[in-house]
């Protein structure tokens, strides 16, 4: 409740009063208020990129300040507030469910957050439109009919933009922080996230090497000159340039040593006679 209240105040561009927050959490927890506010602030900063700050030192009024680029107001995903607040949690559910989650599983998770199908949310608005249209249109989510489902059922997968901008390790680290755990406490998913990191690194390395090979080949051809016909560097051997020693050996095999003085060259073995 406190998080929703703080986000509502941010959306309305209004300061937050400490007395109002105490009423929300109940004055019985007045002594625990600093710790409760700290936890809520950490979650808001983690999910939305917003920092809860006192307007003045020792003031009873607070405000939420974006820690993002003030010119865009967006996270690394490129989504504005408040859309950015649901994307990582939903991607996390999809990841934990084996990289695809049924629509029922997504709504079960959203209900825990107080977000219900068909009920306008104070922060996120109409949630069905957000997850099945807005985030799908932005290509952060893929929403499709499950094969052989009767009656028709639907599932969510990571969209192409999510796969390009967000790593599985980032999502796993997010889930771990929210649950106050270590990413390695999800062993199977941690291993999968590591493989994803390695595959991305290899793809980036191949891309860089391919670009380097292409640039090198283009730089060797001056205007008006005729490219050499003996060997032209192209994409097929760009991988060799990533490993110069290996590439040199393959493109320039070592010459055979001449026979020593006084020794006769090795004669070819005769072919077997036909029977």
VORO-562351 format. One record per atom (N, C-alpha, C): x, y, z. Coordinates in steps of 0.05 Angstrom, whole numbers, plus 5000, padded with zeros to 4 digits. Example, Ala and Ser with C-alpha at 12.3 -4.5 7.8 and 13.67 -1.06 7.14 Angstrom:
526448865156
524649105156
526449345156
525749555142
527349795143
525850015157
***
This chain:
501649765000
500050005000
501750255000
503950255016
505650495017
506950544990
507850334976
508950374950
507050494930
504550394930
502550504912
501850794919
501850864944
501351134952
503551324942
506051234946
508351394937
508351434907
507751214892
507651234863
505351414854
503051394868
500751564861
501551864864
502851924886
503752204891
505752294869
507452114861
509352184840
507852234814
505952064808
504352104783
502852364783
501852444807
500352694810
502152934814
504752884815
506753094820
506253254845
505753094867
505153214893
507153114913
507953284933
509753194954
508352994972
509952844987
508852635005
509352725034
507152715049
507352795077
507752545095
509552575115
510252345133
507752265148
506052455157
503652395172
501752215156
501552275130
499752115112
500851835109
503451805108
504651545105
504251385131
504351515154
503951375179
501051275181
499151425170
496351335170
496051085153
497551075131
497350845113
498450595126
500650615139
501950375151
500950325180
499350505190
498250495218
500350605237
499450775254
501150915274
502350715294
501250475295
502350265312
505250195305
505850245279
508550175269
510250425266
509650635282
511050885281
514050845285
514750665304
517550625310
519050485287
517550325272
518750175249
518550335223
517450575224
517050735200
519550775183
521850845195
524250885179
525050635163
524850405176
525550155162
523450085140
520950135146
518850085126
519150265102
519750525107
520150715085
522550635069
524650545083
527150465069
526650235050
525150035059
524549795042
522849885018
520850045023
519150135001
520750304981
522550464991
524150634974
526050464956
527150254968
528950074953
527449944931
525049844936
523449714916
522749904893
521950144900
521250344880
523650424862
525950444875
528350514860
529150284842
528950044852
529649804836
527849764812
525249794816
523349734795
522849974776
522550214788
521750444772
524050644767
526250614781
528450804777
527851074790
526251074812
525451314826
526751304854
527651534863
528951554890
527251724908
526651624932
525051774952
527051954968
526552214967
528352394981
526652594997
527852685020
526652895036
527053155021
524953325021
525053585007
527153765020
527253755047
529253905062
530253725084
532653765094
533653605117
531753635141
531153405154
529353395177
526453485170
525853485145
523153565136
521253325138
518653375142
516653165142
515453115114
516553255094
515553225067
517653095049
516752905032
518452755015
517552794986
519352734968
518652734939
520152514925
519152434902
520452224887
521852354863
524452284860
526152404839
527052184821
526852234795
527752034776
530752024775
531851784776
534751744774
535551684745
533551724727
534051664699
534851924684
535251894659
535852124642
533452324642
533752564653
531552744655
530352824628
531852804606
530852884580
529052674568
529252424578
527652204566
525752084587
526652074612
525051944633
524651654628
526551514616
526251234609
528451074621
527850814626
529850624634
531450524610
533350344616
534950234594
533150094574
530850004582
528949864564
527650054544
527750314550
526450504532
523550544538
522550424560
519750464568
519450684588
517350854586
516951064605
515550964630
515451124651
513851064675
510951084667
509150904676
509750684695
510050414681
510150404654
510350154640
512849994649
515050144654
517550014661
517249854687
515249914704
515049774729
513949494727
512549424706
511449154703
513148974686
514749094669
516148934648
518148734661
519948824678
521948634689
520648414706
518648474723
517348264737
516048054719
514748144697
513447964679
515447794664
517647924655
519747774642
520947564661
521147634687
522147454707
520347204710
517747244710
515847024712
516146834688
516346964664
516646804640
519246634641
521446764650
523946624652
523846394671
522646434695
522446224715
520645994707
518746054689
516845854680
517845694655
520445724649
521545584626
521445734600
521546004602
521646184579
518946204564
516846114577
514146154567
512246124591
510346304594
508446294616
505646324605
503846164615
501046184607
499846444617
497846534603
496446784612
495446754640
494446514647
493446464674
495646504695
498046414689
500346444707
501146734710
500946884689
501647174691
499647324708
497047264704
494947394720
495147314749
495847064754
496146974782
498347134796
500547194781
502647354792
501747644796
500347754776
499548034778
497448074801
495847874805
493847894827
495247924854
497647804857
499147834882
500048124886
500448264863
501248544864
498848734867
496448614868
494048784870
493148884843
493848744821
493148824794
491348604783
488848684775
486848484767
485848544739
485248324725
484148344698
481448484699
481148694682
478648834680
478249054701
480149094719
479949294740
482149504735
481349754732
483249964727
485050004751
487650004747
489550034769
490250334772
490750424796
491250704801
493850794788
495750614784
498250684772
498450594743
497750344738
498150224712
495750244693
493550354702
491250384685
489950114680
489050064655
487749814648
489949604642
490349414660
492649234657
492549054633
490248964624
490148784601
491248924576
490449174572
491449314549
494449354551
495449394575
498349434579
499949194571
499148954581
500748714576
500148574550
497748594539
497048454514
497248624490
497348894494
497449074470
499849254471
500149424492
502249614493
505049484493
505549304511
508149174513
508648984489
506448884477
506748714453
507348884429
506049124427
506649304405
509449404406
510449444431
513249544434
515249314430
514249064426
515848824421
517448744445
516548814469
517748714494
516548454502
514048404494
512748154500
511548034474
511447774474
510047634452
507647494464
505347534453
502847424463
501547254441
501446994446
500446824424
498746594435
497146484417
495446254424
497146004428
496445864449
497945614455
496945404436
498845244424
498045044404
496344824416
494344734400
492544514408
490944574433
490544824439
488944894463
485944914456
484244784470
481344794466
479944764493
478644984502
478345244489
480945394486
481045594468
483545734463
484745854488
487345804492
488845924514
491346064503
492346254518
494546424508
496946414527
499246484516
501646484532
503346724525
505246794543
507047014539
509846914536
511447034518
514246984515
515747254514
518347244517
519947494513
519647584484
519247844480
519247954453
522047994443
522248064417
524848094404
526348334417
524948544424
526348774436
527348714464
525848554479
526748474506
529248304504
529348124484
531747954481
534148114472
533648334458
535948504449
536948684471
535148784488
535848994507
536348894535
535248664542
535248564569
536448284570
538248224588
539347954590
537947794612
538147534610
536947364630
538347404657
540847464656
542347514681
541247764695
540647974680
539548224691
536848164704
535148004691
532547934702
532847774728
534747584727
535247414750
536247574774
538047764768
539047934790
536848104801
535048194784
532748344793
530948174812
530347934804
528747754820
530147694847
532747664846
534247604871
534147834890
534448074880
534348314897
531548354910
529548314894
526748344904
526248144926
527347904923
526847694943
529047674964
530947874963
533247884982
534747614982
535347524958
536847274955
539147324936
540847114934
543047124915
542146994889
543047104866
542246974840
542946674839
545046594852
545846314851
544046134868
542146254883
540146094897
538045994878
538146074852
536545964831
538445814813
539445584821
541745454807
541245394777
538945274771
538345204743
538145454726
536845654736
536445904720
539046064719
540646044740
543246174740
545046064718
545045794716
546645664695
545645754667
543045764664
541945854638
542646144632
542646314653
543346594649
546346614641
548046454653
550846454646
551246374617
549846164608
550046074580
549146304561
547046444569
546046664553
548146884551
549546944573
551647144573
553947054554
554646804555
556846704538
556046714509
553546644502
552646644474
552646934464
551747124481
551747404472
554647504467
556447424485
559247504482
560447394456
559847144450
560947024425
559747164401
557147224402
555847354379
557047634375
557547774397
558748044394
561548024383
563147824392
565847794383
565947734353
564147554344
564047494315
563247744299
561347894310
560548144296
562748344294
564248374316
566548564315
568648474296
569248214296
571348104278
570448134249
567948074243
566948104216
567148384206
566548584223
566748864216
569648944211
571448844228
574248904225
575348794199
574548544192
575548424167
574548574143
572048664144
570848814122
572249084118
572649224141
573949484140
576849454129
578249244138
580949194129
581049144099
579248984089
579148924061
578649174044
576749334054
576049584039
578349784039
579849794062
582049984063
584349914045
584549644038
586749564021
586249613992
583749683985
583049743957
582850043954
584750163939
584850453935
583150513911
582050763909
580450843886
581950803860
580750673840
582050633814
583750393812
584250263835
585950023834
584349773830
585649563821
584249313816
584849123839
582749013852
583248833874
584848593865
586548493883
588148253877
586348013873
587147843854
585547603848
586547363863
588847393876
589947163890
588447093915
587747293931
586147243955
584647503963
582147483965
580547713973
579247644000
579647824019
578547774046
575547834045
573947644054
571047684056
570047574082
567447564085
566247474110
566847194116
567447024096
567846744101
570346684117
572446864115
574846814130
575247034151
573147184157
573447384178
573947264205
573047024209
573546894235
576446834239
577946804216
580746754219
582246994230
581247234225
582547474235
582147504264
580147364276
579747374305
581947224319
583247024305
585446874316
587746894296
589347114298
591447164278
593346924273
594246794295
596146584292
594946354276
592546274283
591146054269
590646134240
589746384236
589146474209
591546474191
593846564203
596346574187
597146284179
596946094197
597645824190
595945704168
593345764169
591545644150
591745784123
592046044123
592246194097
595046174085
597146124102
599846114093
601145854104
600545624093
601645374103
604645374101
606145254120
609145254119
610145094095
612245194083
613545054060
615044814071
615144604054
616644364062
619644424060
621244324079
624044364080
625444214056
627444334043
628744194021
630343954032
630743754016
632243524026
635143594032
636243464052
638943514060
640843424038
643343544038
645343484018
646143184020
646143053998
647042783997
644742584001
642542674008
640242494012
638442503988
637142293982
635342293959
632542343968
631042483951
628242533959
626642273962
624742283979
623142043984
621541983959
621841723950
620341643926
617441573934
615541633915
612841563921
612441263922
610741173939
610240893942
608740793917
609540553907
608040453883
605140373890
603440403870
600740323874
600440023875
598639913890
598339623890
597439513863
598639283856
597839163830
595039053831
593539083809
590838963809
590938663810
589238533824
589138243826
587738133801
***
